[in-house]
Amino acid sequence: MKISAKYQGVRGPSLARESLDASPFPGLEGPFAADALLDAYSSAVTAAVEKASPSVVNIEVRQEVGHGGRSGAAGGSGSGFILSRDGFILTNSHVVHGASAIRVTLVDGRDYPATLTGDDPDTDLAVIRIDAPGLLQAELGESATLKPGQLAIAIGNPFGFQTTVTAGVISALGRSLRAQTGRLIDNVIQTDAALNPGNSGGPLVDSRGRVIGVNTAIIRPAQGICFATAIDTAKFVAGWLIKEGIFRRAFIGVAGQDVPLHRRVIRFYGLPVETGVLVIDAEKDSPASKADLRSGDVIIGFNEAAVPSIAALHKLLLAREIGVESFLTVIRHTEKLRLPITPEESRNPVRELAVR
């Protein structure tokens, strides 16, 4: 067999090295291929920022404080983004809660006073409003279709630096984060896009510049663990805040945790769920205790809806259920019970939140 002079004396490892150095981009050699990849990433981030940043605002607040019999004023700042052209802006509750004065600076430098439309500390969301012409509203995406590893871009005003951009990926979905009121915020997005004080309330956007979350919190000792309230949750809550100024919730008074159901119980009753909410405790004089809900019961349904988790139960306990007789489906030992219950309005106290 005759071997071409071009390849005479070439060993296996050299051929392997040659194949490794081959460019994945047709017509581009080694370093140029890396440049093309970097340009594609940079182009995606740049295009997303150009689309989303005109709707991002800086929020300055003043808050009256008292100490030792003396009163004064404290300041704070955060971020937000424009929901609609008639001036509604979405931000974090902890940015504007308890503020005596709110001012909003647009990306073009215009400055306006703002009023608080609605505030929901349980989800750390708030809506404020300004009266200004020529507003550019953000395009809202959907968080239900997100996947871990997807590009995520945080835009905000950390430490007063206007329109700062950080980029990363979605690290995880479906996290739970405890609000400063003590209630769990469900369906939280975890990202490694860096956040700093002042980023709070700013948008987390995808590669198309659509808002997929509201930047909410960081874990200070950790590196690259940041959180954003999912935009699907934010849209739902913001709609009620604009309409009524508050987000009312029903309350049944149960402390519980998610648990798997026994296979035999699932098969015997033909249950549509494989998990439920184990009742750890029922508050005294609460709707749960009045309904004879006991520790050890497992809640699997509310009215006609399945309850596979605490998050699912929270989503069902809305304002329309307050004062309305409903039914809990529970498993007690091996028995399936249907207990009548009348939810009350949430009595969860709103704590004074520090403005950041």
C-alpha positions as CSV (number, residue, x, y, z in Angstrom):
1,M,0.0,0.0,0.0
2,K,1.4,3.3,-1.0
3,I,1.1,6.2,1.4
4,S,1.1,9.8,0.2
5,A,4.3,11.7,0.9
6,K,2.3,14.3,2.7
7,Y,1.4,11.8,5.5
8,Q,4.6,9.6,5.5
9,G,5.9,9.3,9.0
10,V,2.8,10.8,10.7
11,R,2.0,9.0,13.9
12,G,-1.4,8.4,15.5
13,P,-1.1,11.1,18.2
14,S,-0.3,13.7,15.6
15,L,-3.4,12.8,13.6
16,A,-5.4,13.0,16.8
17,R,-3.9,16.4,17.5
18,E,-4.7,17.6,14.0
19,S,-8.4,16.5,14.5
20,L,-8.6,18.3,17.8
21,D,-7.3,21.5,16.3
22,A,-9.9,21.3,13.5
23,S,-12.2,24.4,13.5
24,P,-15.9,23.7,14.3
25,F,-16.7,26.8,12.2
26,P,-16.3,26.1,8.4
27,G,-13.8,28.4,6.9
28,L,-12.4,29.6,10.2
29,E,-9.1,28.4,11.8
30,G,-8.3,27.9,15.5
31,P,-8.2,31.4,17.2
32,F,-10.8,32.8,14.7
33,A,-13.3,30.1,15.7
34,A,-13.0,31.2,19.4
35,D,-13.5,34.8,18.4
36,A,-16.6,33.9,16.5
37,L,-18.0,32.1,19.5
38,L,-17.3,35.0,21.8
39,D,-18.9,37.4,19.3
40,A,-22.0,35.3,19.2
41,Y,-22.3,35.4,23.0
42,S,-21.5,39.1,23.1
43,S,-24.0,39.8,20.4
44,A,-26.8,38.0,22.3
45,V,-26.1,39.9,25.5
46,T,-25.7,43.2,23.8
47,A,-29.0,42.8,21.8
48,A,-30.9,41.8,24.9
49,V,-29.6,44.8,26.9
50,E,-30.3,47.2,24.1
51,K,-33.9,46.0,24.0
52,A,-34.6,45.8,27.8
53,S,-32.5,48.7,29.3
54,P,-34.7,51.6,28.1
55,S,-37.5,50.3,30.4
56,V,-35.2,50.0,33.5
57,V,-35.4,52.8,36.1
58,N,-33.5,53.9,39.2
59,I,-35.6,54.3,42.3
60,E,-34.6,56.6,45.2
61,V,-36.6,56.6,48.4
62,R,-36.8,58.6,51.6
63,Q,-38.0,57.1,54.8
64,E,-38.9,58.8,58.1
65,V,-37.1,57.2,61.0
66,G,-37.2,57.8,64.8
67,H,-34.4,57.1,67.3
68,G,-34.1,58.1,70.9
69,G,-37.0,60.5,70.7
70,R,-35.6,62.2,67.7
71,S,-36.8,61.9,64.1
72,G,-35.0,62.1,60.8
73,A,-34.9,60.7,57.3
74,A,-33.0,57.8,55.8
75,G,-32.4,57.1,52.1
76,G,-32.2,54.1,50.0
77,S,-32.2,53.0,46.4
78,G,-33.2,50.2,44.1
79,S,-34.3,49.4,40.6
80,G,-37.5,48.7,38.7
81,F,-38.9,48.4,35.2
82,I,-41.8,49.9,33.3
83,L,-44.8,47.6,33.1
84,S,-47.0,49.9,30.9
85,R,-46.9,53.2,29.1
86,D,-49.3,54.8,31.5
87,G,-46.6,54.8,34.2
88,F,-46.9,51.6,36.2
89,I,-43.5,50.3,37.4
90,L,-42.7,46.9,39.0
91,T,-40.1,46.7,41.8
92,N,-39.4,44.9,45.1
93,S,-41.5,45.6,48.2
94,H,-38.4,46.0,50.3
95,V,-37.2,48.8,48.1
96,V,-40.3,51.0,48.6
97,H,-42.1,49.7,51.7
98,G,-42.7,52.4,54.3
99,A,-41.1,55.1,52.1
100,S,-42.3,58.7,52.7
101,A,-41.1,59.8,49.3
102,I,-40.2,58.0,46.1
103,R,-38.4,59.4,43.0
104,V,-37.8,57.6,39.7
105,T,-35.0,58.4,37.3
106,L,-35.5,57.1,33.7
107,V,-32.7,55.9,31.5
108,D,-32.7,59.2,29.6
109,G,-32.1,61.2,32.8
110,R,-35.7,62.4,33.4
111,D,-36.7,62.5,37.0
112,Y,-40.2,62.1,38.4
113,P,-42.0,61.7,41.8
114,A,-43.7,58.3,42.2
115,T,-46.7,57.1,44.2
116,L,-47.1,53.6,45.7
117,T,-49.9,51.8,43.9
118,G,-49.7,48.5,45.7
119,D,-47.3,46.5,48.0
120,D,-47.1,42.8,48.7
121,P,-44.3,41.9,51.1
122,D,-45.2,38.2,51.1
123,T,-43.8,38.0,47.5
124,D,-41.5,41.0,47.9
125,L,-43.2,42.8,45.0
126,A,-44.6,46.3,44.7
127,V,-46.0,48.5,42.0
128,I,-45.4,52.3,41.8
129,R,-46.6,54.8,39.3
130,I,-45.2,58.0,37.7
131,D,-46.8,60.5,35.4
132,A,-44.5,60.8,32.4
133,P,-44.8,60.8,28.6
134,G,-42.9,58.6,26.1
135,L,-42.4,55.6,28.4
136,L,-41.0,52.4,26.9
137,Q,-42.5,49.3,28.5
138,A,-40.6,46.1,29.0
139,E,-41.6,43.0,27.1
140,L,-42.6,40.3,29.6
141,G,-41.7,36.7,28.9
142,E,-42.8,33.4,30.5
143,S,-41.0,31.7,33.3
144,A,-42.8,28.3,32.9
145,T,-40.8,27.5,29.8
146,L,-37.3,28.3,31.3
147,K,-34.6,25.6,31.6
148,P,-31.5,25.4,33.7
149,G,-28.4,26.5,31.8
150,Q,-30.3,29.2,29.8
151,L,-28.7,32.6,29.5
152,A,-29.8,35.1,32.1
153,I,-29.0,38.8,32.2
154,A,-29.5,41.1,35.2
155,I,-30.0,44.8,34.6
156,G,-30.1,47.3,37.5
157,N,-28.5,50.2,39.3
158,P,-26.2,48.8,42.0
159,F,-24.7,51.4,44.3
160,G,-26.3,54.1,42.1
161,F,-24.4,53.1,39.0
162,Q,-26.9,53.4,36.2
163,T,-27.9,50.5,34.0
164,T,-25.3,48.0,35.1
165,V,-25.3,44.6,33.3
166,T,-24.3,41.2,34.6
167,A,-24.7,38.0,32.7
168,G,-24.8,34.3,33.7
169,V,-27.1,31.3,33.5
170,I,-30.2,30.0,35.2
171,S,-28.8,27.8,37.9
172,A,-32.0,26.2,39.1
173,L,-35.8,26.6,39.0
174,G,-38.6,26.1,41.5
175,R,-36.6,27.3,44.5
176,S,-38.4,28.6,47.6
177,L,-37.3,31.8,49.3
178,R,-38.5,33.2,52.6
179,A,-39.8,36.7,52.4
180,Q,-39.1,39.1,55.3
181,T,-42.7,38.6,56.5
182,G,-41.9,34.9,57.0
183,R,-44.0,33.5,54.2
184,L,-42.3,31.4,51.5
185,I,-42.1,32.8,48.0
186,D,-42.6,29.9,45.6
187,N,-41.2,29.3,42.1
188,V,-38.1,31.4,42.6
189,I,-35.4,31.4,39.9
190,Q,-31.8,30.8,41.0
191,T,-29.1,32.4,38.8
192,D,-25.4,33.2,39.0
193,A,-25.8,36.6,37.3
194,A,-24.2,38.8,39.9
195,L,-26.5,41.0,42.0
196,N,-25.5,43.8,44.4
197,P,-27.5,46.2,46.6
198,G,-29.4,48.5,44.3
199,N,-30.1,45.7,41.8
200,S,-33.2,44.8,43.8
201,G,-36.4,45.2,41.7
202,G,-34.6,45.2,38.4
203,P,-35.3,42.8,35.6
204,L,-33.8,39.4,34.9
205,V,-34.0,39.0,31.1
206,D,-33.5,36.2,28.6
207,S,-31.4,36.3,25.4
208,R,-34.3,38.0,23.6
209,G,-34.5,40.8,26.1
210,R,-37.8,39.5,27.6
211,V,-38.2,39.9,31.4
212,I,-38.3,36.4,33.0
213,G,-37.8,37.4,36.7
214,V,-37.6,40.3,39.2
215,N,-34.2,40.4,40.9
216,T,-34.9,39.9,44.6
217,A,-32.1,38.6,46.8
218,I,-28.5,37.3,47.2
219,I,-26.8,35.0,49.7
220,R,-24.0,37.2,50.8
221,P,-21.4,34.6,52.0
222,A,-21.9,32.6,48.8
223,Q,-20.5,33.2,45.3
224,G,-22.9,33.3,42.4
225,I,-26.1,32.4,44.3
226,C,-28.8,35.0,43.5
227,F,-32.5,34.8,43.2
228,A,-35.3,36.4,41.2
229,T,-39.1,36.1,41.6
230,A,-40.5,34.3,38.5
231,I,-42.2,36.7,36.1
232,D,-45.3,34.4,35.9
233,T,-45.8,35.0,39.7
234,A,-44.9,38.7,39.3
235,K,-47.5,39.3,36.5
236,F,-50.2,37.6,38.6
237,V,-49.5,39.6,41.8
238,A,-48.9,42.9,39.9
239,G,-52.3,42.6,38.3
240,W,-54.0,42.5,41.7
241,L,-51.8,45.3,43.0
242,I,-52.8,47.6,40.2
243,K,-56.5,46.6,40.5
244,E,-56.9,46.6,44.3
245,G,-53.7,47.9,45.8
246,I,-53.2,44.8,47.9
247,F,-52.9,41.0,47.3
248,R,-55.4,39.3,49.6
249,R,-54.8,35.7,50.6
250,A,-56.9,33.0,52.3
251,F,-55.6,31.4,55.4
252,I,-56.3,28.0,57.0
253,G,-53.6,27.8,59.7
254,V,-51.6,24.7,58.8
255,A,-47.9,24.0,59.3
256,G,-46.8,21.2,56.9
257,Q,-44.3,19.6,54.6
258,D,-44.4,17.8,51.3
259,V,-44.3,14.0,51.6
260,P,-44.7,11.0,49.2
261,L,-47.9,8.9,49.5
262,H,-47.8,5.2,50.0
263,R,-48.2,3.2,46.7
264,R,-51.0,1.1,48.1
265,V,-53.0,4.2,49.1
266,I,-52.5,5.7,45.7
267,R,-53.7,2.5,43.9
268,F,-56.6,1.8,46.3
269,Y,-58.2,5.2,46.0
270,G,-57.0,5.9,42.4
271,L,-55.4,9.2,43.5
272,P,-54.3,11.7,40.8
273,V,-51.2,12.7,42.9
274,E,-48.2,10.8,44.4
275,T,-47.4,13.4,47.0
276,G,-49.3,15.5,49.5
277,V,-48.9,17.9,52.4
278,L,-48.3,16.3,55.8
279,V,-49.9,18.3,58.6
280,I,-47.3,19.0,61.3
281,D,-49.5,21.3,63.3
282,A,-52.8,23.2,63.1
283,E,-53.0,26.6,64.8
284,K,-55.3,27.1,67.7
285,D,-58.7,28.6,66.7
286,S,-57.7,28.5,63.1
287,P,-59.9,27.2,60.2
288,A,-57.8,24.0,60.2
289,S,-58.4,23.3,63.9
290,K,-62.1,24.1,63.6
291,A,-62.3,21.6,60.7
292,D,-60.7,18.9,62.9
293,L,-57.6,18.7,60.8
294,R,-55.0,16.7,62.9
295,S,-51.3,16.3,63.0
296,G,-50.4,13.4,60.8
297,D,-53.2,14.0,58.2
298,V,-52.0,14.3,54.6
299,I,-53.8,16.9,52.5
300,I,-54.2,15.8,48.9
301,G,-57.0,18.1,47.7
302,F,-58.7,21.4,48.1
303,N,-62.2,21.5,46.6
304,E,-61.8,19.8,43.3
305,A,-58.1,20.6,42.8
306,A,-55.3,18.2,43.6
307,V,-52.7,19.3,46.2
308,P,-49.4,17.6,45.7
309,S,-47.4,20.3,47.5
310,I,-47.4,23.2,49.9
311,A,-46.8,25.5,46.9
312,A,-49.9,24.1,45.1
313,L,-52.0,24.7,48.3
314,H,-50.7,28.3,48.5
315,K,-51.8,29.0,44.9
316,L,-55.3,27.8,45.7
317,L,-55.8,29.9,48.8
318,L,-56.7,33.1,47.0
319,A,-59.0,36.0,48.0
320,R,-62.0,34.4,46.4
321,E,-61.8,31.6,49.0
322,I,-62.0,33.9,52.0
323,G,-65.2,33.2,54.0
324,V,-66.4,30.6,51.5
325,E,-67.1,27.0,52.7
326,S,-64.7,24.7,51.0
327,F,-63.5,21.1,51.4
328,L,-60.1,19.5,52.2
329,T,-59.4,16.0,51.0
330,V,-57.1,14.2,53.4
331,I,-55.6,10.8,54.1
332,R,-55.8,9.9,57.8
333,H,-53.9,6.7,58.3
334,T,-55.4,4.7,55.5
335,E,-58.8,6.4,55.4
336,K,-59.8,9.1,52.9
337,L,-61.8,11.9,54.4
338,R,-63.5,15.1,53.0
339,L,-63.4,17.8,55.7
340,P,-65.4,21.1,55.4
341,I,-63.3,24.2,56.0
342,T,-63.9,27.9,55.7
343,P,-60.7,29.9,55.0
344,E,-60.2,33.3,56.6
345,E,-58.2,36.2,55.4
346,S,-54.5,35.9,56.1
347,R,-53.5,37.3,59.4
348,N,-49.8,37.3,58.6
349,P,-48.4,40.5,60.0
350,V,-46.4,42.9,57.7
351,R,-43.2,43.6,59.4
352,E,-41.4,46.9,58.9
353,L,-38.9,46.2,56.1
354,A,-35.5,47.9,55.7
355,V,-35.1,49.8,52.5
356,R,-32.1,48.7,50.5
